[in-house]
Amino acid sequence: MTMKSMLMVGVLALSTLSVASAKTYEITLSSPSKVGKTQLAPGAYKLKVDGNKATFVSVDTSKEVVSTTVKVDTGDKKYDVTAIDSSKQGETEQINSIELGGSKTKLEFGGDL
């Protein structure tokens, strides 16, 4: 194996590690919801979590809808299912937190993001 080939393998391995660190979860919103000040339409989203950054991507359009900073809490036991805690504000649900099923992770969203 030449030095150039070994270097390429190393670069690929490092890029795979950085991509693998972000986790993706699928969520479905049944009613209009807000993350911070950003309105989300009802529908399916991929929620990408990378450290303290959460990004909502529309499944229908594959476009990023909102990316925000979250507080990441680690619980004592794994959550069985992904659950969204929200509060009703008029006709819209304000997302306060999301428990990520299959993990011990809970994301907390601030109201003014």
C-alpha positions in Angstrom: 0.0 0.0 0.0 1.5 3.4 -1.0 1.7 6.3 1.3 -1.0 8.1 -0.7 -3.4 5.2 -0.3 -2.8 5.0 3.4 -3.4 8.8 3.7 -6.8 8.4 1.8 -7.9 5.6 4.1 -7.1 7.7 7.2 -9.0 10.7 5.8 -12.0 8.5 5.1 -11.9 6.9 8.5 -11.8 10.3 10.2 -14.7 11.7 8.1 -16.8 8.6 8.9 -16.2 9.2 12.7 -17.3 12.8 12.5 -20.5 11.9 10.6 -21.2 9.0 13.0 -21.1 11.3 16.0 -24.4 13.0 15.0 -27.5 11.0 15.8 -30.8 11.2 13.9 -34.3 10.5 15.1 -37.6 10.6 13.3 -40.5 12.6 14.8 -44.0 13.4 13.6 -45.8 16.5 14.6 -49.6 16.2 14.5 -50.3 19.9 14.9 -48.5 23.2 14.2 -45.6 23.5 16.6 -42.9 26.0 17.5 -39.3 25.4 18.4 -38.2 28.7 19.9 -39.7 31.3 17.6 -39.7 29.1 14.5 -43.0 27.6 13.3 -43.1 24.0 12.2 -45.9 22.7 10.1 -47.5 19.3 11.0 -45.6 16.5 9.4 -42.6 14.2 9.6 -39.1 15.5 10.5 -35.7 14.1 11.0 -34.2 15.5 14.2 -30.4 15.5 14.0 -28.6 15.9 17.3 -24.9 16.8 17.4 -23.7 17.8 20.8 -25.9 20.7 22.0 -27.2 21.5 18.5 -30.6 20.1 17.3 -31.6 20.4 13.6 -35.1 19.8 12.2 -35.1 18.6 8.6 -38.4 18.1 6.7 -38.8 14.6 5.5 -40.9 15.8 2.6 -38.5 18.4 1.2 -35.2 17.3 2.8 -34.6 20.9 3.7 -33.4 22.2 7.1 -36.3 24.0 8.8 -34.5 25.2 12.0 -31.3 24.6 13.8 -31.0 25.6 17.5 -29.0 25.1 20.6 -30.5 22.8 23.2 -29.7 21.8 26.8 -28.9 18.1 26.8 -29.8 16.1 29.9 -28.8 12.5 30.5 -31.3 10.4 32.5 -30.8 7.3 34.7 -32.5 4.9 32.3 -33.2 4.7 28.6 -36.5 6.2 27.3 -38.7 3.5 25.6 -40.1 5.9 23.0 -39.4 9.3 21.6 -41.8 11.7 23.4 -42.4 15.4 22.9 -43.4 17.7 25.9 -45.2 20.8 24.7 -47.5 23.5 26.0 -50.5 24.9 24.1 -50.1 28.6 23.1 -53.2 29.5 21.1 -53.5 27.2 18.1 -49.8 26.2 18.3 -47.8 23.8 20.5 -44.6 25.2 22.0 -42.0 22.4 22.2 -40.4 22.4 25.6 -38.4 19.1 25.5 -38.0 15.9 23.6 -37.1 12.5 25.2 -35.2 10.5 22.6 -36.4 6.9 22.5 -33.7 4.2 22.8 -31.3 6.6 24.6 -31.0 8.3 28.0 -31.0 11.7 26.3 -33.6 14.5 26.9 -33.3 17.7 24.8 -34.6 20.9 26.5 -35.6 23.9 24.3 -35.5 27.5 25.5 -38.5 29.7 24.7 -36.6 32.5 23.0 -34.3 30.6 20.6 
